[in-house]
Amino acid sequence: MDRYEVRGALLAAGLSPDAFEIEGVHEHVPVPPDFWFLRRSPDGRWEIGLYERGVHDVRQAYDSEQAAAGGLYAALTGRPAPC
């Protein structure tokens, strides 16, 4: 699953669009006070974490977009990512 597919999977799982942000795919304007994020890090890895009150708190870094997308799905749903 890539970042485009995880957006659809999260919405299909019933999550609010305000609950997450995915770089280049699903971004907020204006920015809400808190949400989970998936983004590319400056070193080229992929990060997931929680944004709250202007601070990005990275919870996990991954070597691939697919692994990060699965990690975001699991963090938000409590279930493994669908195949």
HTML snippet that shows the backbone in 3Dmol.js (N, CA, C, O; Angstrom):
<script src="https://3Dmol.org/build/3Dmol-min.js"></script>
<div id="view" style="width:600px;height:400px;position:relative"></div>
<script>
const pdb = `
ATOM      1  N   MET A   1       0.847  -1.162   0.000  1.00  0.00           N
ATOM      2  CA  MET A   1       0.000   0.000   0.000  1.00  0.00           C
ATOM      3  C   MET A   1       0.901   1.236   0.000  1.00  0.00           C
ATOM      4  O   MET A   1       1.846   1.321   0.785  1.00  0.00           O
ATOM      5  N   ASP A   2       0.605   2.189  -0.881  1.00  0.00           N
ATOM      6  CA  ASP A   2       1.372   3.430  -0.900  1.00  0.00           C
ATOM      7  C   ASP A   2       0.560   4.543  -0.236  1.00  0.00           C
ATOM      8  O   ASP A   2      -0.523   4.293   0.292  1.00  0.00           O
ATOM      9  N   ARG A   3       1.076   5.757  -0.261  1.00  0.00           N
ATOM     10  CA  ARG A   3       0.393   6.852   0.441  1.00  0.00           C
ATOM     11  C   ARG A   3      -0.928   7.228  -0.203  1.00  0.00           C
ATOM     12  O   ARG A   3      -1.815   7.747   0.475  1.00  0.00           O
ATOM     13  N   TYR A   4      -1.081   6.981  -1.489  1.00  0.00           N
ATOM     14  CA  TYR A   4      -2.365   7.247  -2.148  1.00  0.00           C
ATOM     15  C   TYR A   4      -3.402   6.210  -1.716  1.00  0.00           C
ATOM     16  O   TYR A   4      -4.552   6.546  -1.435  1.00  0.00           O
ATOM     17  N   GLU A   5      -2.986   4.968  -1.668  1.00  0.00           N
ATOM     18  CA  GLU A   5      -3.896   3.885  -1.282  1.00  0.00           C
ATOM     19  C   GLU A   5      -4.273   3.955   0.190  1.00  0.00           C
ATOM     20  O   GLU A   5      -5.410   3.650   0.548  1.00  0.00           O
ATOM     21  N   VAL A   6      -3.336   4.353   1.053  1.00  0.00           N
ATOM     22  CA  VAL A   6      -3.657   4.401   2.480  1.00  0.00           C
ATOM     23  C   VAL A   6      -4.693   5.487   2.764  1.00  0.00           C
ATOM     24  O   VAL A   6      -5.498   5.340   3.685  1.00  0.00           O
ATOM     25  N   ARG A   7      -4.687   6.561   1.998  1.00  0.00           N
ATOM     26  CA  ARG A   7      -5.714   7.591   2.177  1.00  0.00           C
ATOM     27  C   ARG A   7      -7.097   6.981   1.983  1.00  0.00           C
ATOM     28  O   ARG A   7      -7.977   7.154   2.826  1.00  0.00           O
ATOM     29  N   GLY A   8      -7.290   6.272   0.881  1.00  0.00           N
ATOM     30  CA  GLY A   8      -8.571   5.629   0.614  1.00  0.00           C
ATOM     31  C   GLY A   8      -8.932   4.594   1.666  1.00  0.00           C
ATOM     32  O   GLY A   8     -10.091   4.493   2.067  1.00  0.00           O
ATOM     33  N   ALA A   9      -7.949   3.826   2.113  1.00  0.00           N
ATOM     34  CA  ALA A   9      -8.201   2.794   3.120  1.00  0.00           C
ATOM     35  C   ALA A   9      -8.607   3.412   4.455  1.00  0.00           C
ATOM     36  O   ALA A   9      -9.491   2.889   5.133  1.00  0.00           O
ATOM     37  N   LEU A  10      -7.973   4.518   4.837  1.00  0.00           N
ATOM     38  CA  LEU A  10      -8.331   5.178   6.093  1.00  0.00           C
ATOM     39  C   LEU A  10      -9.737   5.762   6.028  1.00  0.00           C
ATOM     40  O   LEU A  10     -10.503   5.650   6.985  1.00  0.00           O
ATOM     41  N   LEU A  11     -10.074   6.380   4.913  1.00  0.00           N
ATOM     42  CA  LEU A  11     -11.424   6.923   4.758  1.00  0.00           C
ATOM     43  C   LEU A  11     -12.450   5.792   4.736  1.00  0.00           C
ATOM     44  O   LEU A  11     -13.521   5.921   5.330  1.00  0.00           O
ATOM     45  N   ALA A  12     -12.137   4.686   4.059  1.00  0.00           N
ATOM     46  CA  ALA A  12     -13.046   3.534   4.015  1.00  0.00           C
ATOM     47  C   ALA A  12     -13.228   2.907   5.394  1.00  0.00           C
ATOM     48  O   ALA A  12     -14.276   2.328   5.682  1.00  0.00           O
ATOM     49  N   ALA A  13     -12.208   3.021   6.248  1.00  0.00           N
ATOM     50  CA  ALA A  13     -12.290   2.493   7.611  1.00  0.00           C
ATOM     51  C   ALA A  13     -13.100   3.407   8.523  1.00  0.00           C
ATOM     52  O   ALA A  13     -13.330   3.077   9.686  1.00  0.00           O
ATOM     53  N   GLY A  14     -13.537   4.558   8.000  1.00  0.00           N
ATOM     54  CA  GLY A  14     -14.390   5.455   8.768  1.00  0.00           C
ATOM     55  C   GLY A  14     -13.681   6.584   9.480  1.00  0.00           C
ATOM     56  O   GLY A  14     -14.300   7.291  10.276  1.00  0.00           O
ATOM     57  N   LEU A  15     -12.397   6.773   9.215  1.00  0.00           N
ATOM     58  CA  LEU A  15     -11.693   7.874   9.859  1.00  0.00           C
ATOM     59  C   LEU A  15     -12.093   9.205   9.247  1.00  0.00           C
ATOM     60  O   LEU A  15     -12.375   9.297   8.052  1.00  0.00           O
ATOM     61  N   SER A  16     -12.113  10.215  10.068  1.00  0.00           N
ATOM     62  CA  SER A  16     -12.398  11.564   9.600  1.00  0.00           C
ATOM     63  C   SER A  16     -11.229  12.056   8.753  1.00  0.00           C
ATOM     64  O   SER A  16     -10.076  11.771   9.078  1.00  0.00           O
ATOM     65  N   PRO A  17     -11.500  12.787   7.677  1.00  0.00           N
ATOM     66  CA  PRO A  17     -10.405  13.360   6.884  1.00  0.00           C
ATOM     67  C   PRO A  17      -9.524  14.308   7.696  1.00  0.00           C
ATOM     68  O   PRO A  17      -8.378  14.558   7.323  1.00  0.00           O
ATOM     69  N   ASP A  18     -10.046  14.834   8.798  1.00  0.00           N
ATOM     70  CA  ASP A  18      -9.263  15.731   9.649  1.00  0.00           C
ATOM     71  C   ASP A  18      -8.299  14.986  10.561  1.00  0.00           C
ATOM     72  O   ASP A  18      -7.459  15.616  11.204  1.00  0.00           O
ATOM     73  N   ALA A  19      -8.396  13.660  10.635  1.00  0.00           N
ATOM     74  CA  ALA A  19      -7.591  12.872  11.567  1.00  0.00           C
ATOM     75  C   ALA A  19      -6.168  12.634  11.092  1.00  0.00           C
ATOM     76  O   ALA A  19      -5.314  12.222  11.878  1.00  0.00           O
ATOM     77  N   PHE A  20      -5.897  12.892   9.799  1.00  0.00           N
ATOM     78  CA  PHE A  20      -4.572  12.573   9.271  1.00  0.00           C
ATOM     79  C   PHE A  20      -4.204  13.501   8.118  1.00  0.00           C
ATOM     80  O   PHE A  20      -5.057  14.116   7.479  1.00  0.00           O
ATOM     81  N   GLU A  21      -2.886  13.574   7.881  1.00  0.00           N
ATOM     82  CA  GLU A  21      -2.348  14.325   6.747  1.00  0.00           C
ATOM     83  C   GLU A  21      -1.284  13.457   6.086  1.00  0.00           C
ATOM     84  O   GLU A  21      -0.449  12.860   6.766  1.00  0.00           O
ATOM     85  N   ILE A  22      -1.319  13.392   4.763  1.00  0.00           N
ATOM     86  CA  ILE A  22      -0.356  12.598   4.003  1.00  0.00           C
ATOM     87  C   ILE A  22       0.298  13.524   2.987  1.00  0.00           C
ATOM     88  O   ILE A  22      -0.371  14.072   2.111  1.00  0.00           O
ATOM     89  N   GLU A  23       1.597  13.690   3.112  1.00  0.00           N
ATOM     90  CA  GLU A  23       2.342  14.628   2.266  1.00  0.00           C
ATOM     91  C   GLU A  23       2.067  14.390   0.787  1.00  0.00           C
ATOM     92  O   GLU A  23       2.215  13.278   0.280  1.00  0.00           O
ATOM     93  N   GLY A  24       1.662  15.464   0.106  1.00  0.00           N
ATOM     94  CA  GLY A  24       1.440  15.412  -1.326  1.00  0.00           C
ATOM     95  C   GLY A  24       0.148  14.756  -1.764  1.00  0.00           C
ATOM     96  O   GLY A  24      -0.145  14.704  -2.958  1.00  0.00           O
ATOM     97  N   VAL A  25      -0.640  14.248  -0.809  1.00  0.00           N
ATOM     98  CA  VAL A  25      -1.859  13.513  -1.147  1.00  0.00           C
ATOM     99  C   VAL A  25      -3.078  14.088  -0.440  1.00  0.00           C
ATOM    100  O   VAL A  25      -4.121  14.298  -1.059  1.00  0.00           O
ATOM    101  N   HIS A  26      -2.943  14.339   0.846  1.00  0.00           N
ATOM    102  CA  HIS A  26      -4.075  14.755   1.673  1.00  0.00           C
ATOM    103  C   HIS A  26      -3.541  15.755   2.697  1.00  0.00           C
ATOM    104  O   HIS A  26      -3.049  15.365   3.757  1.00  0.00           O
ATOM    105  N   GLU A  27      -3.640  17.043   2.374  1.00  0.00           N
ATOM    106  CA  GLU A  27      -3.078  18.081   3.239  1.00  0.00           C
ATOM    107  C   GLU A  27      -4.166  19.068   3.639  1.00  0.00           C
ATOM    108  O   GLU A  27      -5.114  19.299   2.888  1.00  0.00           O
ATOM    109  N   HIS A  28      -4.023  19.649   4.831  1.00  0.00           N
ATOM    110  CA  HIS A  28      -5.040  20.529   5.403  1.00  0.00           C
ATOM    111  C   HIS A  28      -4.768  22.004   5.128  1.00  0.00           C
ATOM    112  O   HIS A  28      -3.628  22.463   5.201  1.00  0.00           O
ATOM    113  N   VAL A  29      -5.835  22.742   4.808  1.00  0.00           N
ATOM    114  CA  VAL A  29      -5.804  24.206   4.759  1.00  0.00           C
ATOM    115  C   VAL A  29      -7.160  24.671   5.264  1.00  0.00           C
ATOM    116  O   VAL A  29      -8.162  24.420   4.596  1.00  0.00           O
ATOM    117  N   PRO A  30      -7.239  25.325   6.392  1.00  0.00           N
ATOM    118  CA  PRO A  30      -6.160  25.609   7.345  1.00  0.00           C
ATOM    119  C   PRO A  30      -5.758  24.359   8.129  1.00  0.00           C
ATOM    120  O   PRO A  30      -6.447  23.339   8.103  1.00  0.00           O
ATOM    121  N   VAL A  31      -4.651  24.465   8.809  1.00  0.00           N
ATOM    122  CA  VAL A  31      -4.105  23.335   9.567  1.00  0.00           C
ATOM    123  C   VAL A  31      -4.885  23.177  10.875  1.00  0.00           C
ATOM    124  O   VAL A  31      -4.987  24.130  11.647  1.00  0.00           O
ATOM    125  N   PRO A  32      -5.442  21.976  11.135  1.00  0.00           N
ATOM    126  CA  PRO A  32      -6.129  21.742  12.407  1.00  0.00           C
ATOM    127  C   PRO A  32      -5.125  21.655  13.561  1.00  0.00           C
ATOM    128  O   PRO A  32      -3.922  21.545  13.322  1.00  0.00           O
ATOM    129  N   PRO A  33      -5.604  21.703  14.804  1.00  0.00           N
ATOM    130  CA  PRO A  33      -4.680  21.704  15.941  1.00  0.00           C
ATOM    131  C   PRO A  33      -3.936  20.388  16.144  1.00  0.00           C
ATOM    132  O   PRO A  33      -2.841  20.382  16.706  1.00  0.00           O
ATOM    133  N   ASP A  34      -4.517  19.266  15.693  1.00  0.00           N
ATOM    134  CA  ASP A  34      -3.818  17.990  15.868  1.00  0.00           C
ATOM    135  C   ASP A  34      -4.277  16.977  14.821  1.00  0.00           C
ATOM    136  O   ASP A  34      -5.428  16.990  14.385  1.00  0.00           O
ATOM    137  N   PHE A  35      -3.352  16.102  14.428  1.00  0.00           N
ATOM    138  CA  PHE A  35      -3.627  15.041  13.462  1.00  0.00           C
ATOM    139  C   PHE A  35      -2.399  14.141  13.354  1.00  0.00           C
ATOM    140  O   PHE A  35      -1.297  14.539  13.729  1.00  0.00           O
ATOM    141  N   TRP A  36      -2.594  12.931  12.841  1.00  0.00           N
ATOM    142  CA  TRP A  36      -1.484  12.046  12.516  1.00  0.00           C
ATOM    143  C   TRP A  36      -0.956  12.408  11.130  1.00  0.00           C
ATOM    144  O   TRP A  36      -1.715  12.876  10.282  1.00  0.00           O
ATOM    145  N   PHE A  37       0.324  12.199  10.898  1.00  0.00           N
ATOM    146  CA  PHE A  37       0.904  12.544   9.597  1.00  0.00           C
ATOM    147  C   PHE A  37       1.784  11.423   9.067  1.00  0.00           C
ATOM    148  O   PHE A  37       2.291  10.582   9.809  1.00  0.00           O
ATOM    149  N   LEU A  38       1.942  11.451   7.749  1.00  0.00           N
ATOM    150  CA  LEU A  38       2.908  10.618   7.033  1.00  0.00           C
ATOM    151  C   LEU A  38       3.645  11.572   6.111  1.00  0.00           C
ATOM    152  O   LEU A  38       3.021  12.266   5.309  1.00  0.00           O
ATOM    153  N   ARG A  39       4.959  11.614   6.214  1.00  0.00           N
ATOM    154  CA  ARG A  39       5.750  12.540   5.394  1.00  0.00           C
ATOM    155  C   ARG A  39       7.133  11.961   5.141  1.00  0.00           C
ATOM    156  O   ARG A  39       7.592  11.054   5.837  1.00  0.00           O
ATOM    157  N   ARG A  40       7.779  12.511   4.128  1.00  0.00           N
ATOM    158  CA  ARG A  40       9.167  12.152   3.836  1.00  0.00           C
ATOM    159  C   ARG A  40      10.063  13.007   4.732  1.00  0.00           C
ATOM    160  O   ARG A  40       9.840  14.208   4.884  1.00  0.00           O
ATOM    161  N   SER A  41      11.067  12.381   5.314  1.00  0.00           N
ATOM    162  CA  SER A  41      11.998  13.104   6.181  1.00  0.00           C
ATOM    163  C   SER A  41      13.121  13.710   5.339  1.00  0.00           C
ATOM    164  O   SER A  41      13.309  13.319   4.187  1.00  0.00           O
ATOM    165  N   PRO A  42      13.864  14.659   5.901  1.00  0.00           N
ATOM    166  CA  PRO A  42      14.965  15.271   5.153  1.00  0.00           C
ATOM    167  C   PRO A  42      16.023  14.266   4.680  1.00  0.00           C
ATOM    168  O   PRO A  42      16.703  14.507   3.682  1.00  0.00           O
ATOM    169  N   ASP A  43      16.162  13.141   5.394  1.00  0.00           N
ATOM    170  CA  ASP A  43      17.162  12.141   4.992  1.00  0.00           C
ATOM    171  C   ASP A  43      16.610  11.112   4.000  1.00  0.00           C
ATOM    172  O   ASP A  43      17.293  10.140   3.679  1.00  0.00           O
ATOM    173  N   GLY A  44      15.377  11.319   3.511  1.00  0.00           N
ATOM    174  CA  GLY A  44      14.804  10.445   2.496  1.00  0.00           C
ATOM    175  C   GLY A  44      13.989   9.282   3.023  1.00  0.00           C
ATOM    176  O   GLY A  44      13.397   8.536   2.243  1.00  0.00           O
ATOM    177  N   ARG A  45      13.951   9.117   4.338  1.00  0.00           N
ATOM    178  CA  ARG A  45      13.115   8.063   4.919  1.00  0.00           C
ATOM    179  C   ARG A  45      11.677   8.570   5.010  1.00  0.00           C
ATOM    180  O   ARG A  45      11.400   9.707   4.631  1.00  0.00           O
ATOM    181  N   TRP A  46      10.780   7.757   5.497  1.00  0.00           N
ATOM    182  CA  TRP A  46       9.374   8.124   5.674  1.00  0.00           C
ATOM    183  C   TRP A  46       9.052   8.108   7.157  1.00  0.00           C
ATOM    184  O   TRP A  46       9.481   7.210   7.881  1.00  0.00           O
ATOM    185  N   GLU A  47       8.294   9.105   7.613  1.00  0.00           N
ATOM    186  CA  GLU A  47       7.964   9.246   9.024  1.00  0.00           C
ATOM    187  C   GLU A  47       6.455   9.263   9.223  1.00  0.00           C
ATOM    188  O   GLU A  47       5.702   9.782   8.400  1.00  0.00           O
ATOM    189  N   ILE A  48       6.038   8.675  10.345  1.00  0.00           N
ATOM    190  CA  ILE A  48       4.672   8.876  10.808  1.00  0.00           C
ATOM    191  C   ILE A  48       4.757   9.438  12.216  1.00  0.00           C
ATOM    192  O   ILE A  48       5.727   9.202  12.937  1.00  0.00           O
ATOM    193  N   GLY A  49       3.739  10.176  12.591  1.00  0.00           N
ATOM    194  CA  GLY A  49       3.728  10.734  13.927  1.00  0.00           C
ATOM    195  C   GLY A  49       2.506  11.585  14.151  1.00  0.00           C
ATOM    196  O   GLY A  49       1.563  11.580  13.360  1.00  0.00           O
ATOM    197  N   LEU A  50       2.542  12.320  15.250  1.00  0.00           N
ATOM    198  CA  LEU A  50       1.422  13.146  15.661  1.00  0.00           C
ATOM    199  C   LEU A  50       1.815  14.615  15.614  1.00  0.00           C
ATOM    200  O   LEU A  50       2.834  15.015  16.178  1.00  0.00           O
ATOM    201  N   TYR A  51       1.002  15.411  14.939  1.00  0.00           N
ATOM    202  CA  TYR A  51       1.170  16.864  14.913  1.00  0.00           C
ATOM    203  C   TYR A  51       0.218  17.431  15.952  1.00  0.00           C
ATOM    204  O   TYR A  51      -0.976  17.133  15.936  1.00  0.00           O
ATOM    205  N   GLU A  52       0.744  18.246  16.853  1.00  0.00           N
ATOM    206  CA  GLU A  52      -0.100  18.865  17.865  1.00  0.00           C
ATOM    207  C   GLU A  52       0.442  20.243  18.204  1.00  0.00           C
ATOM    208  O   GLU A  52       1.593  20.399  18.612  1.00  0.00           O
ATOM    209  N   ARG A  53      -0.415  21.235  18.024  1.00  0.00           N
ATOM    210  CA  ARG A  53      -0.098  22.624  18.373  1.00  0.00           C
ATOM    211  C   ARG A  53       1.224  23.099  17.777  1.00  0.00           C
ATOM    212  O   ARG A  53       2.048  23.698  18.468  1.00  0.00           O
ATOM    213  N   GLY A  54       1.413  22.829  16.506  1.00  0.00           N
ATOM    214  CA  GLY A  54       2.578  23.334  15.797  1.00  0.00           C
ATOM    215  C   GLY A  54       3.828  22.485  15.881  1.00  0.00           C
ATOM    216  O   GLY A  54       4.870  22.871  15.352  1.00  0.00           O
ATOM    217  N   VAL A  55       3.749  21.333  16.535  1.00  0.00           N
ATOM    218  CA  VAL A  55       4.927  20.481  16.710  1.00  0.00           C
ATOM    219  C   VAL A  55       4.675  19.116  16.064  1.00  0.00           C
ATOM    220  O   VAL A  55       3.671  18.462  16.347  1.00  0.00           O
ATOM    221  N   HIS A  56       5.599  18.691  15.189  1.00  0.00           N
ATOM    222  CA  HIS A  56       5.554  17.350  14.600  1.00  0.00           C
ATOM    223  C   HIS A  56       6.328  16.401  15.517  1.00  0.00           C
ATOM    224  O   HIS A  56       7.545  16.529  15.651  1.00  0.00           O
ATOM    225  N   ASP A  57       5.640  15.459  16.143  1.00  0.00           N
ATOM    226  CA  ASP A  57       6.249  14.466  17.025  1.00  0.00           C
ATOM    227  C   ASP A  57       6.371  13.157  16.243  1.00  0.00           C
ATOM    228  O   ASP A  57       5.396  12.416  16.115  1.00  0.00           O
ATOM    229  N   VAL A  58       7.553  12.877  15.727  1.00  0.00           N
ATOM    230  CA  VAL A  58       7.773  11.671  14.924  1.00  0.00           C
ATOM    231  C   VAL A  58       7.763  10.461  15.850  1.00  0.00           C
ATOM    232  O   VAL A  58       8.529  10.396  16.812  1.00  0.00           O
ATOM    233  N   ARG A  59       6.890   9.507  15.549  1.00  0.00           N
ATOM    234  CA  ARG A  59       6.762   8.301  16.366  1.00  0.00           C
ATOM    235  C   ARG A  59       7.523   7.127  15.779  1.00  0.00           C
ATOM    236  O   ARG A  59       7.982   6.251  16.511  1.00  0.00           O
ATOM    237  N   GLN A  60       7.660   7.107  14.439  1.00  0.00           N
ATOM    238  CA  GLN A  60       8.339   5.986  13.787  1.00  0.00           C
ATOM    239  C   GLN A  60       8.877   6.446  12.438  1.00  0.00           C
ATOM    240  O   GLN A  60       8.237   7.239  11.748  1.00  0.00           O
ATOM    241  N   ALA A  61      10.053   5.949  12.064  1.00  0.00           N
ATOM    242  CA  ALA A  61      10.636   6.223  10.747  1.00  0.00           C
ATOM    243  C   ALA A  61      10.792   4.897  10.007  1.00  0.00           C
ATOM    244  O   ALA A  61      11.104   3.869  10.608  1.00  0.00           O
ATOM    245  N   TYR A  62      10.572   4.937   8.701  1.00  0.00           N
ATOM    246  CA  TYR A  62      10.591   3.736   7.859  1.00  0.00           C
ATOM    247  C   TYR A  62      11.487   3.969   6.648  1.00  0.00           C
ATOM    248  O   TYR A  62      11.703   5.108   6.234  1.00  0.00           O
ATOM    249  N   ASP A  63      12.001   2.887   6.089  1.00  0.00           N
ATOM    250  CA  ASP A  63      12.837   2.978   4.897  1.00  0.00           C
ATOM    251  C   ASP A  63      12.033   3.058   3.611  1.00  0.00           C
ATOM    252  O   ASP A  63      12.560   3.476   2.580  1.00  0.00           O
ATOM    253  N   SER A  64      10.751   2.659   3.654  1.00  0.00           N
ATOM    254  CA  SER A  64       9.942   2.678   2.436  1.00  0.00           C
ATOM    255  C   SER A  64       8.598   3.355   2.677  1.00  0.00           C
ATOM    256  O   SER A  64       8.076   3.374   3.792  1.00  0.00           O
ATOM    257  N   GLU A  65       8.063   3.906   1.606  1.00  0.00           N
ATOM    258  CA  GLU A  65       6.733   4.519   1.652  1.00  0.00           C
ATOM    259  C   GLU A  65       5.682   3.477   2.025  1.00  0.00           C
ATOM    260  O   GLU A  65       4.769   3.771   2.797  1.00  0.00           O
ATOM    261  N   GLN A  66       5.800   2.272   1.490  1.00  0.00           N
ATOM    262  CA  GLN A  66       4.829   1.216   1.753  1.00  0.00           C
ATOM    263  C   GLN A  66       4.795   0.849   3.237  1.00  0.00           C
ATOM    264  O   GLN A  66       3.719   0.690   3.815  1.00  0.00           O
ATOM    265  N   ALA A  67       5.953   0.716   3.844  1.00  0.00           N
ATOM    266  CA  ALA A  67       6.009   0.383   5.268  1.00  0.00           C
ATOM    267  C   ALA A  67       5.420   1.510   6.109  1.00  0.00           C
ATOM    268  O   ALA A  67       4.706   1.253   7.078  1.00  0.00           O
ATOM    269  N   ALA A  68       5.714   2.751   5.748  1.00  0.00           N
ATOM    270  CA  ALA A  68       5.179   3.896   6.487  1.00  0.00           C
ATOM    271  C   ALA A  68       3.668   3.981   6.346  1.00  0.00           C
ATOM    272  O   ALA A  68       2.974   4.278   7.317  1.00  0.00           O
ATOM    273  N   ALA A  69       3.151   3.725   5.153  1.00  0.00           N
ATOM    274  CA  ALA A  69       1.701   3.749   4.940  1.00  0.00           C
ATOM    275  C   ALA A  69       1.031   2.680   5.798  1.00  0.00           C
ATOM    276  O   ALA A  69      -0.008   2.933   6.408  1.00  0.00           O
ATOM    277  N   GLY A  70       1.615   1.502   5.845  1.00  0.00           N
ATOM    278  CA  GLY A  70       1.083   0.445   6.698  1.00  0.00           C
ATOM    279  C   GLY A  70       1.153   0.808   8.168  1.00  0.00           C
ATOM    280  O   GLY A  70       0.242   0.497   8.935  1.00  0.00           O
ATOM    281  N   GLY A  71       2.236   1.468   8.563  1.00  0.00           N
ATOM    282  CA  GLY A  71       2.378   1.914   9.946  1.00  0.00           C
ATOM    283  C   GLY A  71       1.341   2.954  10.324  1.00  0.00           C
ATOM    284  O   GLY A  71       0.798   2.918  11.428  1.00  0.00           O
ATOM    285  N   LEU A  72       1.062   3.885   9.414  1.00  0.00           N
ATOM    286  CA  LEU A  72       0.039   4.898   9.676  1.00  0.00           C
ATOM    287  C   LEU A  72      -1.330   4.241   9.807  1.00  0.00           C
ATOM    288  O   LEU A  72      -2.097   4.569  10.712  1.00  0.00           O
ATOM    289  N   TYR A  73      -1.633   3.319   8.908  1.00  0.00           N
ATOM    290  CA  TYR A  73      -2.923   2.628   8.964  1.00  0.00           C
ATOM    291  C   TYR A  73      -3.080   1.903  10.304  1.00  0.00           C
ATOM    292  O   TYR A  73      -4.118   2.017  10.956  1.00  0.00           O
ATOM    293  N   ALA A  74      -2.063   1.167  10.709  1.00  0.00           N
ATOM    294  CA  ALA A  74      -2.115   0.427  11.972  1.00  0.00           C
ATOM    295  C   ALA A  74      -2.241   1.367  13.166  1.00  0.00           C
ATOM    296  O   ALA A  74      -2.989   1.081  14.101  1.00  0.00           O
ATOM    297  N   ALA A  75      -1.520   2.481  13.145  1.00  0.00           N
ATOM    298  CA  ALA A  75      -1.581   3.432  14.256  1.00  0.00           C
ATOM    299  C   ALA A  75      -2.975   4.031  14.407  1.00  0.00           C
ATOM    300  O   ALA A  75      -3.442   4.252  15.524  1.00  0.00           O
ATOM    301  N   LEU A  76      -3.632   4.290  13.288  1.00  0.00           N
ATOM    302  CA  LEU A  76      -4.936   4.951  13.343  1.00  0.00           C
ATOM    303  C   LEU A  76      -6.110   3.993  13.500  1.00  0.00           C
ATOM    304  O   LEU A  76      -7.161   4.394  14.001  1.00  0.00           O
ATOM    305  N   THR A  77      -5.960   2.752  13.089  1.00  0.00           N
ATOM    306  CA  THR A  77      -7.087   1.819  13.151  1.00  0.00           C
ATOM    307  C   THR A  77      -6.911   0.717  14.190  1.00  0.00           C
ATOM    308  O   THR A  77      -7.886   0.100  14.617  1.00  0.00           O
ATOM    309  N   GLY A  78      -5.662   0.470  14.596  1.00  0.00           N
ATOM    310  CA  GLY A  78      -5.399  -0.635  15.511  1.00  0.00           C
ATOM    311  C   GLY A  78      -5.411  -1.989  14.824  1.00  0.00           C
ATOM    312  O   GLY A  78      -5.412  -3.029  15.482  1.00  0.00           O
ATOM    313  N   ARG A  79      -5.420  -1.973  13.490  1.00  0.00           N
ATOM    314  CA  ARG A  79      -5.451  -3.217  12.708  1.00  0.00           C
ATOM    315  C   ARG A  79      -4.321  -3.188  11.680  1.00  0.00           C
ATOM    316  O   ARG A  79      -3.860  -2.111  11.301  1.00  0.00           O
ATOM    317  N   PRO A  80      -3.873  -4.352  11.229  1.00  0.00           N
ATOM    318  CA  PRO A  80      -2.869  -4.372  10.161  1.00  0.00           C
ATOM    319  C   PRO A  80      -3.444  -3.777   8.878  1.00  0.00           C
ATOM    320  O   PRO A  80      -4.653  -3.818   8.652  1.00  0.00           O
ATOM    321  N   ALA A  81      -2.584  -3.236   8.059  1.00  0.00           N
ATOM    322  CA  ALA A  81      -3.020  -2.650   6.785  1.00  0.00           C
ATOM    323  C   ALA A  81      -3.585  -3.732   5.882  1.00  0.00           C
ATOM    324  O   ALA A  81      -3.054  -4.842   5.843  1.00  0.00           O
ATOM    325  N   PRO A  82      -4.663  -3.426   5.147  1.00  0.00           N
ATOM    326  CA  PRO A  82      -5.196  -4.406   4.202  1.00  0.00           C
ATOM    327  C   PRO A  82      -4.216  -4.633   3.055  1.00  0.00           C
ATOM    328  O   PRO A  82      -3.430  -3.747   2.719  1.00  0.00           O
ATOM    329  N   CYS A  83      -4.266  -5.796   2.470  1.00  0.00           N
ATOM    330  CA  CYS A  83      -3.366  -6.127   1.355  1.00  0.00           C
ATOM    331  C   CYS A  83      -3.840  -5.523   0.063  1.00  0.00           C
ATOM    332  O   CYS A  83      -3.201  -5.702  -0.974  1.00  0.00           O
TER     333      CYS A  83
END
`;
const viewer = $3Dmol.createViewer("view");
viewer.addModel(pdb, "pdb");
viewer.setStyle({}, {cartoon: {color: "spectrum"}});
viewer.zoomTo();
viewer.render();
</script>
